[in-house]
């Protein structure tokens, strides 16, 4: 069918150019490679993002609501064995594509294939999204199995950005559901067996959009920031009724991991919005440090996606529960989004943040958050890197000594490359370029899922 669009794109940047959807599912084997794939990499690079199926109205389309599509590359023995892209099949998409309906049901009866992130946990591959839709399990080859309520233990919503605690093997998420629960969010803990072990209701006013959260050894950070439910938009039938609310005071809640909602301490924060924190950790004096990609405003002028309001910058937020405030310190210049850290230092003090310059903007960065030194990898004229994925090198314990996987596209619309960089020498030429058979639309989030985490069927 080619790469022609099935959508009307005029006037909506999130349906055009680098963000334009692809229209079919492709399977390709034995992908060509320039350079040498490290043989220790055995598993799948996965990426999820919005890719609407069929005709959409560009005047009302919001980027966050496009049908989910997962792209994947399987690596083994120094080879790129396959590339696949598959729609995440909610009932509507499954029917449109002529396949079987997914098993199970989604929270609130939602007919939506999660479009925001994808990862492996408890031996399963999950596609995830925020705001209420239940995660969906996928096969190793990325075909949809069905909605997964964690063996019936998930009471309501989940999140696209759970945080992993390597000490306990748990996933933690802060979850919200529109329109079912407009007065609260939930802290949800998922045990190593893939079942929910704890749920804490946290009252919140104004229904803020809580895209992400942070975790430390002692606490959960809850972001109550000024992108909130817009009642006028909701009453007018907007499919995504959230907008910038300058009257909603920004704050960060510090919830003890073993506590209840009564134990949360709210700290006044800069009037900004954060989609993605880098990593958070406890400091011995009782404060919490978290590095964030922050925006001055969000969904203020641009109501169809995140690109049209302000530039994301990298800053440190020092959260002081005793003083009840957050102190902000800029970390480096330039645009920084889609941050990642070495997973070996998760919920502990980190030194490096790996970032993308932003949507379709260009280089991949490594920022030393102690010195501000920034090393850039320029992907070449007209080429831009998406979210970096950090995979520690085998046999190394040094932070940042890792393989960095980046999906790189070109603005001319040619096929993408999965680029593997050396995190310890980020400015050097790529270790390998895996040449994909098609463009991968600029989108959201992914992960490296080793076969030791989710084994081939």
Buried (B, 14 or more C-beta within 10 A) or exposed (E): EEBEBBBBBEEBBBBBBBBBBBBEBBEBEEBEBEEEBBEBBBBBBBBBBBBBBEEBEBEBBBBBBBBBBBBBBBBBEBBBEBBBBBBBBBBBBBEBEEEEEBEBBBBBEBBBBBBBBBBBBBEBBBBBBBBBBBBBBBBBBBBBBBBBBBEEBBBBBBBBBBBBBEEBEBBBBBBBBBEEBBEBBBBBBBBEEBBBBBBBBBEBEBBBBBBBBBBBEBBBBBBBBBBBBBEEBBEEEBEBBBBBBEEBBBBBBBBEBEBEBEEBBBBBBBBBBBBBBBBBBBEEEEBBBBBBBBBBBBBBEBBBBBBBBBBBBBBBBBBBBEEEBBBEEEBBEBBBBBBBBBBBBBBBBBBBBBBBBBBBBBBBBBBBBEEEEBBBBEBEEEBBBBBBBBBBBEEEEEBBBBBBBBBBBBBEEEBBBBBBBBBBBBEEEBBBBBBBBBBBBBBBBBBBBBBEBBEEE
